[in-house]
Amino acid sequence: YGLGNEYMGILIAMALLGVALFSRTSNQLPLGRSGLAILGIWFALVAIVIGYPSLGVNAGGLVTAVLAFGGALIVLSGMKFRFVHVLALLGTACVVLMALALLDAHTNGSSGSHLGRSVSLAKSCGPDYLWILLKRKITMHLGILKMTHVRYLALASLPFFLMCSRLVKSGQPGIFPVSHMFPTALTSVLLAGSFIAFLVNDSGIVPATLMFSIFALANLYFRLTETAK
């Protein structure tokens, strides 16, 4: 049941890429209040689909969505993204996640999703259960980082990362750095979202790789089409 990590990664990536394309074609940065309100509603709907217990029930995806979408709104508003924003968004994500977990536990009890069951187990086993759950996730991700194919994947993706940043620029006429296609700040938001997805999701390498791959391929496509022109 629920939304798999792969589909969560696609949803978040495509939502952010759509915003990046809109901001590029409209040349309206920073966005006004009405534009930010519309995007805020759109982002909220996507986040609800991802994290709501009777829909996506993807806890890590909900945290990723709140941080990535919140970061995008801050960037699009023209504000400089600061560390305090990270803390505020992380706190918001935790509050929303806990509220949904409590709602699920109150409504469905032990027959609900893993969000509600986690609350029920924390009540019966004590707060130590949540700490054990956190340690298990940290151990899982440390194990993923040690895997050989993950290291190879990181090395193989390095050229795409360079191409999607300002580290590579071409002096040839008609060829633009990828940062010309997408605002650099939103590029950073999407890459940060990929990193968050890797950290907070079970098997987080799946959504993180999908988010980054979709972003890199979209940038490659626009680079080729601009060059062809």
Secondary structure, 3 states (H helix, E strand, C coil): CCCCHHHHHHHHHHHHHHHHHHHHHHCCCCCCHHHHHHHHHHHHHHHHHHHCCCCCCCHHHHHHHHHHHHHHHHHHCCCCCCHHHHHHHHHHHHHHHHHHHHHHHHHHHHHCCHHHHHHHHHHHHCCHHHHHHHHHHHHHHHHHHCCHHHHHHHHHHHHHHHHCCCCCCCCCCCCCCHHHCCCHHHHHHHHHHHHHHHHHCCCCHHHHHHHHHHHHHHHHHHHHHHHHC
